[in-house]
C-alpha cells in the first residue's frame, strides 16, 4: 500500500495543503485564502471558523487532485502562523472573539509599559523583545476587553491557544489540547530554558496557566482525527510546528549555521544555532527551532519582517494597480530602476532589527514622472533590502559568515526579486524544487513523529535545487542603493505619536 503524507500550512493570508508520496514528491496542492479583518487602524483579525472550514476544503481539494481517499493518508503534520492567538469555549467550541493576528498593534502601548517594568526579565526567559507582535498581550487584551471571558475562565471553560492548538482541538473533536515548543516560544510566555510556561510572566500579565495548552515535542503522535469531523477517517496527527521553523526544517537546515528565508505575508530569516540559545545584541529574536525526542531542543535566531507579500496584496486589493502577484515580475523588469522611489512597508511597525512599534508605511522619492511600475518595483525591492539588513545582523550576532541563502515561499518564484536579492546580498540565492517548504517541513515532522524515519539527516538528500541566482551588482551600486534605503527607513520611524 502506498504512503501519502499531508502537510498543512495554515498561513496569514490562506491555507495550503500539500500531499507527498513515499518518495517525497509533491502529488497535490490545495489552497484557499481567508478574509482579513481590519476593525480599526492597526488592528488585524481572522475568523477562526472560516479558517476551520477552509482547512477541510483545502484537504478535500488536495485529496481529490491526488486521486486518493482521506483514509489513505499516512499521517498529518501542520504548521501555523505563530503568534496569532484566540480564546474559545471548551464546551461549546465557539470562539469568544476573532483570532488576533500577529500583525495586530492594538496592544502596543501595553507592551511598552510591560517592557519598561519587566523587559529584561522577559527577554532573558523567553528570548523575545516585549512587543505587541507576540501572543501574550493579545491574550490579556481579550481577557480584559471581551465581556464574559473572565467569568468563563473562573468556570474552567476557556482555552487560549495559537492556531495549532485550535486546529488539533478541532481535528480531534476537542480531545487534544496541545501546542509544540516552537509555537509556544512565540507567545512570550514560554521559558525557553525550562520548556515550561513561566509562572512569573503569567503573573505579571494576569494570565492563568490553566487556560493554556500542554507543551509537547514538534514531532510525536498527538492523537487521531475524529471521523465525525474529518471525512469519516481516523488519521494520526503527528507533527506540529510554527510556520517559519517548519520552513527551516523543510529546507533541511539541520546543521548549526544553516539559514533560510521565507517570503510569505511577512518575510522571515532563520538560522539554526544548535542546541543552545544565542542571544542577539542587535535586535534579533532567540527562539525554539523544534523539539524532538523527549524535549531535545534545537534553537534558532529569528529575523522577522512584518510585511513582504502583504505589500503586494495591498497593491492588488487596495491600490488596485496590479491584478495578481505574478505580473509584478514583468512590471518590475519593464523599468530600469525605481526612478528614485523607495517604499518602506511598515504597515504594522518595523520588526527586526529596528523594533519600532510606531513606524508606518512610507513612500518617498515620488516625482511627477513616477509610474505604477516604479511603485511595484520599489515594493519588491523593499523585501530584498529588509532581508539584507537582517542578514548583516545575523552574521554579526552569530559570528558565522553566510555564504548562500536558501529561499522559499510564494515570492521565491519571482525571478526579478530573487536576482535583486542575490545582488543586494552579494551572495548566491538558491530556490528549491518544492517552494512550499513550510508544508513540506510539517509533513516531514509528522512522518518522524510516527517513526517513518529515525534520523532527520536522512532528509537532507531530499533537498533539490531548482534555480541558483548569482550576484551581478557591483559593490558601489549596492552601497548607494542601501544608503538611500536606510534614509527612507529613518523617515518611517516613530510616525505614530503616543501621549504619555
Buried (B, 14 or more C-beta within 10 A) or exposed (E): EEBBBBBBBBBBBBBBBBBBBEEBEBBBBBBBEBEBBEEEEBBBBBBBBBBBBBBBBBBBBBBEBBEBEBEBBBBBBBBBBBBBBBBBBBEEBEBBBBBBBBBBBBBBBBBBEBBEEBBEBBBEBBBBBBBBBBBBBBBBBBBEEEEEBEEBBEEEBBBBBBBBBBBBBBBBBBEBBBBBBBBBBBBBBBBBEEBEBBEEBBEBBEBBEEBBBEBBBBBBBBBBBBBEBBBEBEBBBBBBBBBBBBBBBBBBBBEBBBBBBBBBBBBBBBBBBBEEBBEBEEBBBBBBBBBBEEEEBBBBBBBBBBBBBBBBBBBBEEEEBBEEBEEBBEBBEEBEEBBBBBBBBBBBBBBBBBBBBBBBBBBBBBEEEBBBBBBBBBBBBBBBBBBBBBBBBBBBBBEBEBEEBBBBBBBBBBBBBBBBBBBBBEBBBBBBEBBBBBBBBBBBBBBBBBEBEEEBEEBEEBBEEEBEBEBEBEEEEBEEBBEBBEEBBEEBBBBBEEEE
